[in-house]
Amino acid sequence: MTAEKEPRLAPASETRPGIGPDGWGAQVGQELLEVSPERVRARIEITARHHQPYGIVHGGVYCSIVEGVASVGAGTAAMKAGLPGIVGVANATDFLRSHSAAQGALLAEGRPVHTGRSLALWQVEIRRESDDKLVARGQVRFSVLSQLPAERARG
């Protein structure tokens, strides 16, 4: 049995001071390429670990990518507005075509649909890096927090 290499943490803490490392993003293999309140771009190198038993990317991977990209964007926008954070309340992801490790990496791009004082909505598209075909799309609705819950404020 070989020891599995620890995934590299996505550089959320490098690009957004005050935010901890993205452990789940690292598990998925999400590498942030661009982070701003108006757009988030990420790259995911797809491997067999992302496959379901039929040899294609598991739908939960797409949901995780959508949630991860949208969360980074909505959180960044909230903090730029002087608010402490966000919490996701709904994720709706559509799987449009299959993809496998043999087809290479995926690129995700998220943009805000609505950014308000108490609600944010982000839409994310996931495309094949090789041919730019849309593989999945989704949106995440967030509650924008005016203060962090006590357990989050403590770290």
Residue frames relative to the residue before (quaternion, step in Angstrom):
aa qw qx qy qz dx dy dz
M 1.0000 0.0000 0.0000 0.0000 0.00 0.00 0.00
T 0.2399 -0.7814 0.5607 0.1323 3.58 -0.80 0.98
A 0.4897 -0.6456 0.4964 0.3114 3.53 -1.12 0.70
E 0.3882 -0.7134 0.5355 0.2316 3.53 -0.89 0.96
K 0.4802 -0.6689 0.4931 0.2808 3.53 -0.99 0.89
E 0.4888 -0.6558 0.4936 0.2956 3.57 -0.97 0.91
P 0.4484 -0.6953 0.4762 0.2978 3.64 -0.75 0.93
R 0.4979 -0.6354 0.5054 0.3049 3.53 -1.14 0.71
L 0.4481 -0.6960 0.4886 0.2759 3.58 -0.84 0.95
A 0.5096 -0.6250 0.4984 0.3182 3.53 -1.01 0.87
P 0.5093 -0.7208 0.3854 0.2692 3.58 -0.86 0.92
A 0.1535 0.8166 -0.5441 0.1160 3.62 0.99 0.71
S 0.6910 0.4766 -0.2972 0.4551 3.60 0.87 -0.87
E 0.6222 0.5314 -0.3459 0.4592 3.59 1.17 -0.49
T 0.7631 0.3847 -0.2003 0.4791 3.59 0.95 -0.83
R 0.7772 0.2284 -0.1250 0.5728 3.60 1.18 -0.40
P 0.2636 -0.7958 0.5219 0.1576 3.62 0.05 1.23
G 0.7652 0.3517 -0.2732 0.4650 3.56 -1.06 0.78
I 0.6597 0.4530 -0.3022 0.5179 3.59 1.28 -0.09
G 0.4496 -0.7072 0.4816 0.2567 3.56 -0.90 0.92
P 0.6902 -0.4680 0.3433 0.4322 3.57 -1.29 0.12
D 0.4151 -0.7033 0.5313 0.2255 3.56 -1.16 0.71
G 0.2064 -0.8296 0.5109 0.0903 3.58 0.14 1.31
W 0.6872 0.4660 -0.2944 0.4732 3.59 0.91 -0.86
G 0.6127 0.5425 -0.3387 0.4643 3.57 1.04 -0.75
A 0.6388 0.5146 -0.3199 0.4741 3.57 1.06 -0.74
Q 0.6340 0.5288 -0.3324 0.4560 3.60 0.99 -0.78
V 0.6777 0.4704 -0.2770 0.4928 3.57 1.02 -0.83
G 0.4368 -0.6942 0.4573 0.3437 3.58 1.14 -0.66
Q 0.3538 0.7611 -0.4689 0.2752 3.54 1.24 0.50
E 0.0912 -0.7803 0.6186 0.0133 3.56 -0.72 1.15
L 0.3187 -0.7578 0.5395 0.1821 3.57 -0.61 1.13
L 0.2152 -0.7937 0.5621 0.0883 3.56 -0.83 1.05
E 0.7848 -0.0014 0.0475 0.6179 3.55 1.12 -0.76
V 0.0058 -0.7905 0.6120 -0.0230 3.56 -0.97 0.89
S 0.2418 0.7219 -0.6250 0.1728 3.55 -0.83 1.07
P 0.6389 -0.5210 0.3827 0.4170 3.60 -1.22 0.18
E 0.7052 0.4575 -0.2554 0.4776 3.61 1.24 -0.36
R 0.8132 0.0075 0.0232 0.5815 3.60 1.16 -0.46
V 0.0639 -0.7489 0.6584 0.0396 3.52 -1.19 0.76
R 0.0658 -0.7773 0.6254 0.0188 3.55 -0.97 0.95
A 0.0005 -0.7962 0.6043 -0.0287 3.55 -1.03 0.83
R 0.2298 -0.7391 0.6178 0.1387 3.54 -1.31 0.47
I 0.0792 -0.7807 0.6196 0.0157 3.55 -1.02 0.88
E 0.2573 -0.7460 0.5973 0.1434 3.56 -0.66 1.13
I 0.2507 -0.8006 0.5299 0.1242 3.58 -0.43 1.22
T 0.0218 -0.7755 0.6305 -0.0225 3.54 -0.96 0.99
A 0.7274 -0.4164 0.3076 0.4505 3.58 -1.30 0.03
R 0.5774 0.5962 -0.3903 0.3985 3.65 1.10 -0.46
H 0.6489 0.5111 -0.3067 0.4730 3.59 1.25 -0.38
H 0.5730 0.6388 -0.3607 0.3654 3.59 1.25 -0.30
Q 0.3432 -0.6421 0.6335 0.2619 3.50 -1.32 0.48
P 0.7542 -0.4400 0.2254 0.4321 3.65 -1.18 0.20
Y 0.6843 0.4896 -0.2958 0.4522 3.62 1.17 -0.32
G 0.6203 -0.6256 0.3107 0.3567 3.57 1.26 0.43
I 0.6520 0.4475 -0.3359 0.5116 3.58 1.21 0.38
V 0.6773 -0.4955 0.3508 0.4155 3.56 -1.26 0.38
H 0.4703 -0.6768 0.5065 0.2534 3.55 -0.96 1.00
G 0.5689 -0.6292 0.4171 0.3262 3.59 -0.98 0.83
G 0.6055 0.5737 -0.3495 0.4267 3.58 1.10 -0.63
V 0.5734 0.5686 -0.3773 0.4534 3.57 1.18 -0.52
Y 0.6569 0.5014 -0.3109 0.4696 3.59 0.91 -0.90
C 0.6400 0.5211 -0.3230 0.4633 3.60 0.95 -0.86
S 0.6605 0.5108 -0.3037 0.4589 3.58 0.98 -0.86
I 0.6390 0.5147 -0.3257 0.4698 3.57 1.00 -0.80
V 0.6476 0.5140 -0.3162 0.4653 3.58 0.89 -0.94
E 0.6919 0.4754 -0.2860 0.4620 3.59 0.80 -0.98
G 0.6632 0.5227 -0.3101 0.4368 3.58 0.93 -0.87
V 0.6848 0.4756 -0.2828 0.4741 3.57 0.84 -0.99
A 0.6753 0.4921 -0.2967 0.4624 3.60 0.87 -0.93
S 0.6497 0.5282 -0.3186 0.4443 3.61 0.96 -0.82
V 0.6309 0.5201 -0.3344 0.4686 3.57 0.97 -0.83
G 0.6905 0.4901 -0.2841 0.4497 3.58 0.87 -0.92
A 0.6920 0.4713 -0.2834 0.4678 3.56 0.81 -0.99
G 0.6469 0.5144 -0.3172 0.4649 3.59 1.01 -0.77
T 0.6415 0.5199 -0.3132 0.4691 3.57 1.00 -0.83
A 0.6551 0.5076 -0.3057 0.4687 3.58 0.97 -0.87
A 0.6504 0.5162 -0.3185 0.4572 3.60 0.95 -0.86
M 0.6838 0.4816 -0.2966 0.4610 3.57 0.88 -0.92
K 0.6144 0.5349 -0.3498 0.4628 3.61 1.05 -0.68
A 0.6859 0.4612 -0.2683 0.4949 3.59 1.15 -0.66
G 0.5816 -0.6194 0.3575 0.3877 3.59 1.28 0.13
L 0.5466 0.5953 -0.4035 0.4291 3.57 1.26 0.30
P 0.5574 -0.6833 0.3636 0.3004 3.61 -1.00 0.74
G 0.8137 -0.2130 0.1542 0.5184 3.62 1.04 -0.44
I 0.3677 -0.6912 0.5827 0.2181 3.49 -1.43 -0.17
V 0.1083 -0.7495 0.6400 0.1298 3.53 -1.34 0.14
G 0.4415 -0.7056 0.4922 0.2550 3.56 -0.88 0.97
V 0.1373 -0.8026 0.5766 0.0680 3.56 -1.01 0.81
A 0.8022 0.0345 -0.0335 0.5952 3.63 1.21 -0.28
N 0.0451 -0.7622 0.6457 0.0082 3.55 -1.08 0.85
A 0.0110 0.7738 -0.6324 0.0349 3.58 -0.76 1.08
T 0.0219 0.8162 -0.5722 0.0768 3.57 -0.47 1.23
D 0.1970 -0.7701 0.6005 0.0866 3.56 -0.94 0.99
F 0.2533 -0.7413 0.6064 0.1364 3.57 -0.99 0.95
L 0.1716 -0.8536 0.4893 0.0509 3.57 -0.42 1.21
R 0.7829 -0.0760 0.0348 0.6166 3.60 1.11 -0.59
S 0.5541 -0.6247 0.4360 0.3356 3.54 -1.16 0.57
H 0.0776 -0.7619 0.6425 0.0249 3.52 -1.34 0.45
S 0.0728 -0.7961 0.5995 0.0404 3.57 -1.12 0.64
A 0.7082 -0.4475 0.3306 0.4346 3.55 -1.30 0.22
A 0.6105 0.5725 -0.3495 0.4211 3.59 1.05 -0.71
Q 0.6810 0.4811 -0.2818 0.4747 3.61 1.18 -0.50
G 0.5668 -0.6635 0.3502 0.3403 3.58 1.27 0.07
A 0.8030 -0.3420 0.2453 0.4220 3.48 -1.37 -0.41
L 0.3068 -0.7020 0.6104 0.2015 3.50 -1.41 0.33
L 0.2072 -0.7437 0.6214 0.1337 3.53 -1.21 0.61
A 0.1227 -0.7875 0.6015 0.0537 3.56 -0.93 0.88
E 0.0325 -0.7789 0.6262 0.0117 3.53 -1.10 0.77
G 0.0859 -0.8036 0.5888 0.0098 3.54 -0.82 1.06
R 0.0329 -0.7804 0.6243 -0.0110 3.52 -1.15 0.80
P 0.5063 -0.6430 0.4657 0.3367 3.59 -1.08 0.58
V 0.2872 -0.7047 0.6218 0.1849 3.53 -1.17 0.73
H 0.7753 -0.0438 0.0673 0.6264 3.55 1.10 -0.85
T 0.0065 -0.7641 0.6451 -0.0027 3.55 -1.03 0.87
G 0.0722 0.8113 -0.5725 0.0938 3.54 -0.47 1.22
R 0.7323 -0.4111 0.3095 0.4460 3.55 -1.34 -0.14
S 0.8237 0.2023 -0.0873 0.5225 3.59 0.97 -0.79
L 0.7754 0.2449 -0.1302 0.5674 3.60 1.23 -0.26
A 0.0186 -0.7621 0.6469 0.0205 3.55 -1.12 0.74
L 0.0904 -0.7700 0.6301 0.0434 3.55 -1.15 0.69
W 0.0530 -0.7992 0.5985 -0.0131 3.56 -0.77 1.10
Q 0.2027 -0.7517 0.6175 0.1120 3.54 -1.14 0.76
V 0.1051 -0.7953 0.5967 0.0178 3.57 -1.00 0.90
E 0.1369 -0.7531 0.6380 0.0841 3.55 -1.08 0.83
I 0.1573 -0.7651 0.6197 0.0767 3.56 -1.06 0.86
R 0.0309 -0.8178 0.5722 -0.0525 3.55 -0.67 1.18
R 0.5442 -0.5683 0.4975 0.3653 3.53 -1.28 0.44
E 0.4587 -0.6652 0.5123 0.2908 3.54 -0.97 0.82
S 0.6642 0.5619 -0.3006 0.3909 3.60 1.00 -0.84
D 0.8420 0.0934 -0.0174 0.5310 3.62 0.88 -0.85
D 0.4615 -0.7253 0.4035 0.3134 3.60 1.32 0.18
K 0.3979 0.7115 -0.4941 0.3020 3.62 1.16 0.38
L 0.4836 -0.6628 0.5020 0.2736 3.53 -1.06 0.89
V 0.1890 -0.8028 0.5624 0.0581 3.57 -0.70 1.17
A 0.7814 -0.0880 0.0924 0.6109 3.58 1.03 -0.84
R 0.0617 -0.7629 0.6408 0.0595 3.51 -1.32 0.39
G 0.0662 0.8111 -0.5792 0.0470 3.52 -1.11 0.54
Q 0.2086 -0.7491 0.6083 0.1593 3.49 -1.35 0.06
V 0.1574 -0.7617 0.6233 0.0800 3.52 -1.21 0.64
R 0.2247 -0.7471 0.6149 0.1149 3.52 -1.00 0.98
F 0.1325 -0.8066 0.5757 0.0210 3.55 -0.95 0.97
S 0.3189 -0.6494 0.6450 0.2459 3.48 -1.29 0.50
V 0.2825 -0.7419 0.5853 0.1647 3.58 -0.83 1.01
L 0.3061 -0.7949 0.5046 0.1410 3.56 -0.65 1.16
S 0.3443 -0.7170 0.5658 0.2170 3.55 -1.06 0.79
Q 0.7694 -0.0037 -0.0350 0.6377 3.55 1.31 -0.36
L 0.5101 -0.6467 0.4708 0.3162 3.54 -1.13 0.63
P 0.5301 -0.5770 0.4976 0.3722 3.59 -1.12 0.59
A 0.6677 -0.5436 0.3299 0.3871 3.60 -1.07 0.73
E 0.6860 0.4943 -0.3071 0.4367 3.60 0.89 -0.88
R 0.6586 0.4684 -0.3142 0.4981 3.63 1.13 -0.51
A 0.6246 0.5554 -0.3418 0.4297 3.58 1.03 -0.75
R 0.6545 0.5185 -0.3076 0.4562 3.60 1.12 -0.68
G 0.4355 -0.6893 0.4709 0.3367 3.58 1.18 -0.48
